[in-house]
Amino acid sequence: MSRKRKQYSPEFKSKVALAALRNEVTVAELSARFKIHPTMIHNWKRVLLDGAADIFGKGLKTSKQNEAKADELYRQIGKLKVERDFLSKKLSL
C-alpha cells in the first residue's frame, strides 16, 4: 500500500513561512500547530526569502508591460476607427 504525499496550497505555505519569519513562536511550536515537519517550515521560509526580490521586481515589470500593451491597443483602436470612418464615407457616396 503506497502513501500519497500531502499537497499544500501556496496560501498555506506562505502563511506558515510568514509565521516562521515573524519569530513569535519557535519552529517546533509551528510544526506542532500546523502538523508539518520542521524541515518543511525551514524550506518554505528559505523559498520565501529567496523569492522576495522577484515579487517586487515582477510588480514593476508587469506594470510597464501592461502600459506598453495598453498603448499598443489604443493605437490599434485609433487606426481601426480611421479605417471604419473612411470606409463608411466611401460606401455612402
GILIN-V217355 format. One record per pair of residues at least 6 apart in sequence whose ideal C-beta (glycine too) atoms are under 7 Angstrom apart, sorted by the first residue. I is the first residue (numbers start at 1). J is the second residue. D is the distance in Angstrom with one decimal. If there is no record, write none. Layout:
[[I | J | D] [I | J | D]]
This chain:
[[13 | 44 | 4.9] [14 | 48 | 6.8] [16 | 30 | 6.5] [16 | 34 | 5.6] [16 | 41 | 5.9] [16 | 44 | 5.9] [17 | 44 | 4.2] [17 | 45 | 4.8] [17 | 48 | 4.2] [19 | 30 | 5.8] [20 | 27 | 6.1] [20 | 30 | 5.9] [20 | 41 | 5.2] [20 | 45 | 4.6] [21 | 45 | 6.2] [27 | 38 | 4.9] [27 | 41 | 5.2] [27 | 42 | 6.8] [28 | 38 | 6.3] [30 | 41 | 5.7] [31 | 37 | 6.5] [31 | 38 | 4.5] [31 | 41 | 6.2]]
